[in-house]
Amino acid sequence: MDLFEDRINFLRSEINRHNHNYYVLNAPTISDFEFDAMLRELQDLEAAYPQYFDPLSPTQRVGSDISQGFQQVRHERPMMSLANSYSVAEVQDFLRRAKDGLGGEDVEIVGEMKYDGTSISLTYENGRLVRAVTRGDGVQGDDVTANVITIKSVPLQLQPGNYPSRFEIRGEILLSWQNFQRINEERQFNEEPLFANPRNAAAGTLKLQNSAEVARRGLEACFYFVLADELPFDNHYQNMQAVKSWGFRVADMTILNSVDAVQDFINYWDTERKNLPVATDGLVFKLNSMSQWRRLGSTAKSPRWAIAYKFAPERQATRLRFVSFEVGRTGVITPVANLEPVLLSGTVVKRASLHNEDVIRSLDIHDGDMVYVEKGGEIIPKIVGVDLKQRQSGSEPLQFVRNCPQCGTPLVREEGEAAWVCPNKESCPPQLAGKIEHFVGRHMMNIDGNGEEMAVMLFESGLVKNVADLYDLTAPQIMALPHVQKKTANRLINGIEASKSVPFERVLFALSIPYVGETTAKSLARYAHDIHSLMAMNELELAMIPDVGEKIAHAVVEFFAKQANVEIINRLENAGVQMAVAPEQLAAQSTKLQGKKIVISGVFAHHSREEYKAIIEQNGGKNVSSISSATSFVLAGENMGPAKLEKAHSLSIPVISEDEFLQMLQ
């Protein structure tokens, strides 16, 4: 071993040790600066000496932006589900059945927290991670090793210990409340659908085709079960303590010797779980003795030696202080209940959306009511009822505003619509600021350095009154804003310059044309080719474009009929923003898949799934996620899911291979 290889191995070992201290033990022993210096040195050495590359090096935690499909892998041991219980009496029944099955033998119980994430199975050989597989259908799952490597609480190389030469460990992939809120704020800003809860967010993140994005989101892992031909101990509790010493974060667990202790454990965590940084949905009770596990065995679905206890959905009563009416980018007025602060699912809730006037009427909410708030893992708290016994005498029903709370314009409500809307789109401040926030978003113009706060600051300062003003900004103007440094100003200017290369369909999406979302913008760009042709189309022509229809066609024509919008578009075009489909993109377009709805499934050899989606759209087809009678055909790669294949056959939907698909387009 030469000097450089020795140094590389030393740095990897030290960085892994400090990662363990920080992410698992929560007890860092060096500063961030010292850690970053070690990581930079390792990155430099690995770049200079590629012969010492190791896919499990801590430098690989950042992930890759290369898309790749997931290969399905069969579990060595099936991943079963636990039976559920909802009361101490049901837990007692479980213990009685277990003792009966053991001939009356005494049992020791281990109680542990049930974290609300997505299940994962990791395999280690000689202390190194070799594979990470999702639960899937319990028999086989997706190989997500490349994504799991980015999770810093997953050890890539174990700490010294008496671990088996090969073992499997199972646990949950989690997203903390803090990271969950951050991601949903980003998605809300970019007008993407919000994740319902941390579990869904973690599951969706783990299946991303971009491991660099997985790394950015900040997943965590916690483990609760180890399997091997030979384990250090014949009881669950001691094995999990050993697992902790090997470098894993382990679920909180306690040995319980009586039903009273079980009740106390439930009572404690029913309150204390609300202070945890991650979501939970219950507890798990297991027999401690693994020899008793083997004797009890399992049913077809669940082990007989463990049971889950589910907490009831969280609901709290709190006082309604007042209702504010907020104006969105499109002018929709949203009533928001402002509440006396109440703790729900680990966060303090002070506000809850009431959605629209119809919801207020259906709940029959009065001023100052005590209302029931429920979160249950949802990102947007819900008001689910009113405590009528505590209603104040003489209180009046809530009244929905009839004028815009920001500009005073009378509101309008279209027939058949639930929302009241401010029609003053040219000068209502929240609508103008909202359009700027939307324009700079990641899925629109993706202007680096111009987040929500900066966009609002630019609007309120008067520097940016509409999106075209962004392209007239100078660094000195930006630096004159409060607390803005030169580095931030230059980053914003560079981001604005880079946005000039954003494709035409994303520019259309960024313009805030009513009802024109990401998919509709792609269709408009594909058929019109450039902004001037689009502006010249009438409602009938527009309505014939797929994904458009009469309502959107009317909105598009109305948008371009306003001189203020035309002037903004002219200024954007003069600034160099793309207002036409690129020639090479046009050359790749055809109508060979016109009107066809296509489902993609499996792993492909010639192109990634995202590339195939783009090819389908370029040729006039439409990507759909699920198989139905309206599906034209399924583009199937290797390891297509058996459920999808069965459904396609049952509906007589053609299933074509990758090579057949490419030949179809030649």
RAKA-V635516 format. One record per residue. N is the residue number from 1. RES is the residue in three letters. SS is DSSP state (a for helix, b for strand, c for the rest). D_FIRST is the distance of its C-alpha to the first C-alpha in Angstrom with 2 decimals. Layout:
# RAKA-V635516
[[N RES SS D_FIRST] [N RES SS D_FIRST]]
This chain:
# RAKA-V635516
[[1 MET c 0.00] [2 ASP c 3.82] [3 LEU a 6.80] [4 PHE a 8.27] [5 GLU a 6.19] [6 ASP a 6.40] [7 ARG a 9.97] [8 ILE a 10.77] [9 ASN a 10.16] [10 PHE a 12.13] [11 LEU a 14.81] [12 ARG a 15.25] [13 SER a 15.80] [14 GLU a 18.16] [15 ILE a 20.04] [16 ASN a 20.58] [17 ARG a 21.92] [18 HIS a 24.22] [19 ASN a 25.37] [20 HIS a 26.36] [21 ASN a 28.20] [22 TYR a 30.02] [23 TYR a 30.91] [24 VAL c 31.34] [25 LEU c 32.29] [26 ASN c 34.03] [27 ALA c 32.77] [28 PRO c 30.47] [29 THR c 29.06] [30 ILE c 28.15] [31 SER c 30.21] [32 ASP a 29.99] [33 PHE a 29.26] [34 GLU a 26.18] [35 PHE a 24.95] [36 ASP a 25.65] [37 ALA a 23.81] [38 MET a 20.56] [39 LEU a 21.15] [40 ARG a 21.92] [41 GLU a 18.76] [42 LEU a 16.70] [43 GLN a 19.07] [44 ASP a 18.66] [45 LEU a 14.87] [46 GLU a 15.13] [47 ALA a 17.95] [48 ALA a 16.23] [49 TYR c 13.09] [50 PRO a 14.84] [51 GLN a 12.31] [52 TYR a 10.75] [53 PHE c 14.34] [54 ASP c 15.34] [55 PRO c 19.13] [56 LEU c 19.13] [57 SER c 17.60] [58 PRO a 20.31] [59 THR a 20.88] [60 GLN a 22.47] [61 ARG a 25.20] [62 VAL a 27.48] [63 GLY c 28.15] [64 SER c 29.32] [65 ASP c 32.80] [66 ILE c 32.56] [67 SER c 35.26] [68 GLN c 34.57] [69 GLY c 36.73] [70 PHE c 36.07] [71 GLN c 35.69] [72 GLN b 37.66] [73 VAL b 35.97] [74 ARG b 37.93] [75 HIS c 37.40] [76 GLU c 36.44] [77 ARG c 39.07] [78 PRO c 41.90] [79 MET c 41.88] [80 MET c 45.39] [81 SER c 47.56] [82 LEU c 49.19] [83 ALA c 52.95] [84 ASN b 54.44] [85 SER b 56.88] [86 TYR c 58.82] [87 SER c 60.51] [88 VAL a 60.03] [89 ALA a 62.60] [90 GLU a 60.40] [91 VAL a 57.43] [92 GLN a 59.85] [93 ASP a 60.80] [94 PHE a 57.16] [95 LEU a 56.75] [96 ARG a 60.04] [97 ARG a 58.99] [98 ALA a 55.68] [99 LYS a 57.54] [100 ASP a 60.09] [101 GLY a 57.37] [102 LEU c 55.95] [103 GLY c 59.40] [104 GLY c 60.01] [105 GLU c 56.77] [106 ASP c 55.68] [107 VAL c 52.89] [108 GLU c 50.50] [109 ILE b 49.81] [110 VAL b 46.80] [111 GLY b 47.80] [112 GLU b 45.29] [113 MET b 45.45] [114 LYS b 45.69] [115 TYR b 43.93] [116 ASP c 45.34] [117 GLY c 42.49] [118 THR b 41.27] [119 SER b 39.76] [120 ILE b 36.17] [121 SER b 34.23] [122 LEU b 30.43] [123 THR b 28.41] [124 TYR b 25.13] [125 GLU b 22.91] [126 ASN c 20.41] [127 GLY c 20.89] [128 ARG b 20.34] [129 LEU b 23.32] [130 VAL b 24.15] [131 ARG b 27.76] [132 ALA b 30.57] [133 VAL b 34.12] [134 THR b 37.49] [135 ARG c 40.43] [136 GLY c 42.30] [137 ASP c 45.23] [138 GLY c 43.67] [139 VAL c 42.86] [140 GLN b 40.48] [141 GLY b 39.05] [142 ASP b 37.08] [143 ASP b 33.30] [144 VAL c 32.59] [145 THR a 28.85] [146 ALA a 28.25] [147 ASN a 30.86] [148 VAL a 29.89] [149 ILE c 26.34] [150 THR c 28.14] [151 ILE c 29.87] [152 LYS c 28.23] [153 SER c 29.74] [154 VAL c 28.03] [155 PRO c 24.69] [156 LEU c 21.98] [157 GLN b 19.65] [158 LEU c 21.80] [159 GLN c 22.02] [160 PRO c 21.39] [161 GLY c 24.45] [162 ASN c 26.28] [163 TYR c 26.39] [164 PRO c 27.08] [165 SER c 24.44] [166 ARG b 26.60] [167 PHE b 29.31] [168 GLU b 31.47] [169 ILE b 32.58] [170 ARG b 35.57] [171 GLY b 36.88] [172 GLU b 38.43] [173 ILE b 37.19] [174 LEU b 39.28] [175 LEU c 40.44] [176 SER b 41.74] [177 TRP a 45.31] [178 GLN a 44.13] [179 ASN a 41.89] [180 PHE a 44.57] [181 GLN a 47.18] [182 ARG a 45.05] [183 ILE a 44.40] [184 ASN a 48.08] [185 GLU a 49.20] [186 GLU a 47.12] [187 ARG a 48.59] [188 GLN a 52.08] [189 PHE a 51.72] [190 ASN c 50.64] [191 GLU c 53.46] [192 GLU c 51.17] [193 PRO c 52.22] [194 LEU c 51.17] [195 PHE c 49.10] [196 ALA c 51.48] [197 ASN c 49.16] [198 PRO a 45.52] [199 ARG a 45.08] [200 ASN a 46.16] [201 ALA a 44.04] [202 ALA a 40.91] [203 ALA a 41.70] [204 GLY a 42.39] [205 THR a 39.25] [206 LEU a 37.03] [207 LYS c 38.55] [208 LEU c 38.14] [209 GLN c 36.68] [210 ASN c 34.91] [211 SER a 31.99] [212 ALA a 32.02] [213 GLU a 35.58] [214 VAL a 34.57] [215 ALA a 32.09] [216 ARG a 34.87] [217 ARG a 37.36] [218 GLY c 35.49] [219 LEU c 35.63] [220 GLU b 34.87] [221 ALA b 34.38] [222 CYS b 35.87] [223 PHE b 35.59] [224 TYR b 38.23] [225 PHE b 37.47] [226 VAL b 34.67] [227 LEU b 34.96] [228 ALA c 33.16] [229 ASP c 34.26] [230 GLU c 33.51] [231 LEU c 33.54] [232 PRO c 33.27] [233 PHE c 37.01] [234 ASP c 40.22] [235 ASN b 41.42] [236 HIS a 40.57] [237 TYR a 40.57] [238 GLN a 38.02] [239 ASN a 35.68] [240 MET a 35.83] [241 GLN a 35.15] [242 ALA a 32.02] [243 VAL a 31.11] [244 LYS a 31.59] [245 SER a 29.11] [246 TRP a 26.46] [247 GLY c 26.78] [248 PHE c 29.81] [249 ARG c 33.02] [250 VAL b 35.80] [251 ALA c 39.51] [252 ASP c 41.83] [253 MET b 43.37] [254 THR b 45.91] [255 ILE b 47.39] [256 LEU b 51.13] [257 ASN c 53.56] [258 SER c 56.81] [259 VAL a 58.45] [260 ASP a 59.42] [261 ALA a 55.78] [262 VAL a 55.10] [263 GLN a 57.94] [264 ASP a 56.65] [265 PHE a 53.15] [266 ILE a 54.76] [267 ASN a 56.95] [268 TYR a 54.12] [269 TRP a 51.83] [270 ASP a 54.76] [271 THR a 55.01] [272 GLU a 51.55] [273 ARG a 49.78] [274 LYS a 51.57] [275 ASN a 49.46] [276 LEU c 46.11] [277 PRO c 44.04] [278 VAL b 43.76] [279 ALA c 46.45] [280 THR b 47.55] [281 ASP b 50.18] [282 GLY b 50.68] [283 LEU b 49.36] [284 VAL b 48.10] [285 PHE b 49.38] [286 LYS b 47.55] [287 LEU b 48.28] [288 ASN c 45.60] [289 SER b 45.63] [290 MET a 43.53] [291 SER a 45.59] [292 GLN a 48.58] [293 TRP a 46.80] [294 ARG a 46.51] [295 ARG a 50.16] [296 LEU a 51.49] [297 GLY c 49.52] [298 SER b 50.19] [299 THR c 52.89] [300 ALA c 52.27] [301 LYS c 50.98] [302 SER c 50.08] [303 PRO b 48.85] [304 ARG c 51.68] [305 TRP c 49.62] [306 ALA b 49.08] [307 ILE b 51.27] [308 ALA b 50.95] [309 TYR b 53.43] [310 LYS b 54.23] [311 PHE c 55.58] [312 ALA c 58.70] [313 PRO c 58.35] [314 GLU c 58.50] [315 ARG b 61.86] [316 GLN b 63.36] [317 ALA b 66.74] [318 THR b 66.91] [319 ARG b 69.51] [320 LEU b 69.82] [321 ARG b 70.21] [322 PHE b 70.98] [323 VAL b 70.06] [324 SER b 68.67] [325 PHE b 69.01] [326 GLU b 66.05] [327 VAL b 66.10] [328 GLY c 63.28] [329 ARG c 62.22] [330 THR c 64.67] [331 GLY c 67.48] [332 VAL b 67.29] [333 ILE b 68.51] [334 THR b 66.49] [335 PRO b 68.04] [336 VAL b 65.58] [337 ALA b 66.55] [338 ASN b 65.65] [339 LEU b 65.37] [340 GLU b 65.29] [341 PRO b 61.56] [342 VAL b 60.45] [343 LEU b 57.08] [344 LEU b 56.03] [345 SER c 52.69] [346 GLY c 50.76] [347 THR b 52.34] [348 VAL b 55.56] [349 VAL b 57.96] [350 LYS b 60.53] [351 ARG b 61.39] [352 ALA b 61.99] [353 SER b 63.11] [354 LEU c 66.59] [355 HIS c 65.99] [356 ASN c 69.57] [357 GLU a 73.26] [358 ASP a 73.60] [359 VAL a 70.97] [360 ILE a 72.80] [361 ARG a 76.06] [362 SER a 74.65] [363 LEU a 73.28] [364 ASP c 76.55] [365 ILE c 74.80] [366 HIS b 77.09] [367 ASP c 76.46] [368 GLY c 74.87] [369 ASP c 74.19] [370 MET b 71.79] [371 VAL b 69.40] [372 TYR b 66.87] [373 VAL b 63.37] [374 GLU b 60.79] [375 LYS c 57.16] [376 GLY c 55.50] [377 GLY c 52.21] [378 GLU c 53.92] [379 ILE c 52.91] [380 ILE c 56.56] [381 PRO c 58.69] [382 LYS b 61.93] [383 ILE b 65.39] [384 VAL b 66.68] [385 GLY b 70.04] [386 VAL b 72.49] [387 ASP c 73.77] [388 LEU a 77.48] [389 LYS a 78.56] [390 GLN a 77.16] [391 ARG c 78.59] [392 GLN c 80.56] [393 SER c 84.27] [394 GLY c 85.31] [395 SER c 81.82] [396 GLU c 81.85] [397 PRO b 79.73] [398 LEU c 76.93] [399 GLN c 78.14] [400 PHE c 75.95] [401 VAL c 76.30] [402 ARG c 78.32] [403 ASN b 77.20] [404 CYS c 73.73] [405 PRO c 72.63] [406 GLN c 71.03] [407 CYS c 73.50] [408 GLY c 76.61] [409 THR c 77.00] [410 PRO b 78.76] [411 LEU b 76.31] [412 VAL b 76.72] [413 ARG c 75.89] [414 GLU c 75.93] [415 GLU c 77.72] [416 GLY c 75.47] [417 GLU c 72.68] [418 ALA c 71.76] [419 ALA c 70.59] [420 TRP c 72.71] [421 VAL b 71.53] [422 CYS b 72.20] [423 PRO c 73.34] [424 ASN c 72.87] [425 LYS c 69.63] [426 GLU c 70.29] [427 SER c 70.65] [428 CYS c 69.59] [429 PRO a 66.79] [430 PRO a 64.44] [431 GLN a 64.68] [432 LEU a 63.90] [433 ALA a 60.93] [434 GLY a 59.73] [435 LYS a 59.81] [436 ILE a 57.59] [437 GLU a 55.10] [438 HIS a 55.14] [439 PHE a 54.78] [440 VAL c 51.53] [441 GLY c 49.88] [442 ARG c 46.61] [443 HIS c 48.35] [444 MET c 50.95] [445 MET c 50.17] [446 ASN c 46.93] [447 ILE c 47.54] [448 ASP c 44.50] [449 GLY c 45.59] [450 ASN c 49.00] [451 GLY c 48.95] [452 GLU a 52.06] [453 GLU a 52.63] [454 MET a 52.32] [455 ALA a 54.62] [456 VAL a 57.24] [457 MET a 56.96] [458 LEU a 57.50] [459 PHE a 60.51] [460 GLU a 62.08] [461 SER a 61.71] [462 GLY c 63.68] [463 LEU c 61.00] [464 VAL c 60.48] [465 LYS c 63.61] [466 ASN c 62.41] [467 VAL a 59.21] [468 ALA a 60.22] [469 ASP a 60.23] [470 LEU a 56.44] [471 TYR a 56.21] [472 ASP a 58.39] [473 LEU c 56.27] [474 THR c 54.84] [475 ALA a 52.10] [476 PRO a 54.68] [477 GLN a 56.81] [478 ILE a 53.93] [479 MET a 52.88] [480 ALA c 56.48] [481 LEU c 56.01] [482 PRO c 55.40] [483 HIS c 51.81] [484 VAL c 50.39] [485 GLN c 47.89] [486 LYS a 47.13] [487 LYS a 43.77] [488 THR a 45.58] [489 ALA a 48.37] [490 ASN a 46.13] [491 ARG a 44.18] [492 LEU a 47.52] [493 ILE a 48.81] [494 ASN a 45.68] [495 GLY a 46.03] [496 ILE a 49.68] [497 GLU a 48.86] [498 ALA a 46.19] [499 SER a 48.78] [500 LYS a 50.87] [501 SER a 48.64] [502 VAL c 49.12] [503 PRO c 50.81] [504 PHE a 54.57] [505 GLU a 54.62] [506 ARG a 52.67] [507 VAL a 55.06] [508 LEU a 57.92] [509 PHE a 56.36] [510 ALA a 55.87] [511 LEU c 59.57] [512 SER c 60.79] [513 ILE c 63.39] [514 PRO c 65.00] [515 TYR c 63.68] [516 VAL c 61.19] [517 GLY c 57.82] [518 GLU a 54.57] [519 THR a 55.74] [520 THR a 59.21] [521 ALA a 57.84] [522 LYS a 55.84] [523 SER a 59.04] [524 LEU a 61.11] [525 ALA a 58.63] [526 ARG a 58.38] [527 TYR a 62.17] [528 ALA a 63.25] [529 HIS c 60.43] [530 ASP b 61.32] [531 ILE a 62.90] [532 HIS a 66.25] [533 SER a 66.80] [534 LEU a 65.99] [535 MET a 68.45] [536 ALA a 71.13] [537 MET c 70.92] [538 ASN c 73.66] [539 GLU a 73.40] [540 LEU a 74.32] [541 GLU a 71.63] [542 LEU a 68.98] [543 ALA a 70.03] [544 MET c 69.39] [545 ILE c 65.67] [546 PRO c 63.51] [547 ASP c 62.46] [548 VAL c 65.22] [549 GLY a 68.73] [550 GLU a 71.85] [551 LYS a 70.69] [552 ILE a 67.61] [553 ALA a 69.59] [554 HIS a 72.23] [555 ALA a 69.63] [556 VAL a 67.98] [557 VAL a 71.36] [558 GLU a 72.40] [559 PHE a 69.19] [560 PHE a 69.67] [561 ALA c 73.39] [562 LYS c 72.68] [563 GLN a 72.71] [564 ALA a 70.24] [565 ASN a 67.57] [566 VAL a 68.34] [567 GLU a 67.98] [568 ILE a 64.55] [569 ILE a 63.40] [570 ASN a 64.77] [571 ARG a 62.95] [572 LEU a 59.64] [573 GLU a 60.14] [574 ASN a 60.98] [575 ALA a 57.84] [576 GLY c 55.73] [577 VAL c 55.07] [578 GLN c 54.81] [579 MET c 58.26] [580 ALA b 57.86] [581 VAL c 55.57] [582 ALA c 53.14] [583 PRO a 54.34] [584 GLU a 51.20] [585 GLN a 51.68] [586 LEU a 55.33] [587 ALA a 54.47] [588 ALA c 52.35] [589 GLN c 55.21] [590 SER c 57.64] [591 THR c 60.03] [592 LYS c 58.77] [593 LEU c 57.88] [594 GLN c 60.81] [595 GLY c 62.00] [596 LYS c 59.32] [597 LYS b 57.49] [598 ILE b 54.07] [599 VAL b 51.62] [600 ILE b 47.91] [601 SER b 45.95] [602 GLY c 42.69] [603 VAL b 39.47] [604 PHE c 39.83] [605 ALA c 38.03] [606 HIS c 39.61] [607 HIS c 40.12] [608 SER c 39.32] [609 ARG a 42.11] [610 GLU a 42.79] [611 GLU a 43.13] [612 TYR a 45.57] [613 LYS a 47.55] [614 ALA a 47.91] [615 ILE a 48.97] [616 ILE a 51.59] [617 GLU a 53.00] [618 GLN a 53.04] [619 ASN c 55.15] [620 GLY c 57.61] [621 GLY c 56.33] [622 LYS b 55.72] [623 ASN b 52.71] [624 VAL c 53.75] [625 SER c 51.64] [626 SER c 53.72] [627 ILE c 55.69] [628 SER c 59.48] [629 SER c 62.52] [630 ALA c 62.22] [631 THR c 58.75] [632 SER c 58.99] [633 PHE b 55.88] [634 VAL b 52.36] [635 LEU b 49.40] [636 ALA b 47.13] [637 GLY c 43.47] [638 GLU b 41.33] [639 ASN c 41.62] [640 MET c 44.83] [641 GLY c 45.97] [642 PRO a 48.43] [643 ALA a 50.90] [644 LYS a 51.18] [645 LEU a 51.55] [646 GLU a 54.28] [647 LYS a 56.10] [648 ALA a 56.02] [649 HIS a 57.55] [650 SER a 60.15] [651 LEU c 61.29] [652 SER c 61.10] [653 ILE c 58.67] [654 PRO b 57.01] [655 VAL b 53.25] [656 ILE b 51.72] [657 SER b 48.27] [658 GLU a 46.04] [659 ASP a 47.03] [660 GLU a 50.71] [661 PHE a 50.53] [662 LEU a 49.06] [663 GLN a 51.66] [664 MET a 54.35] [665 LEU a 53.51] [666 GLN c 53.41]]
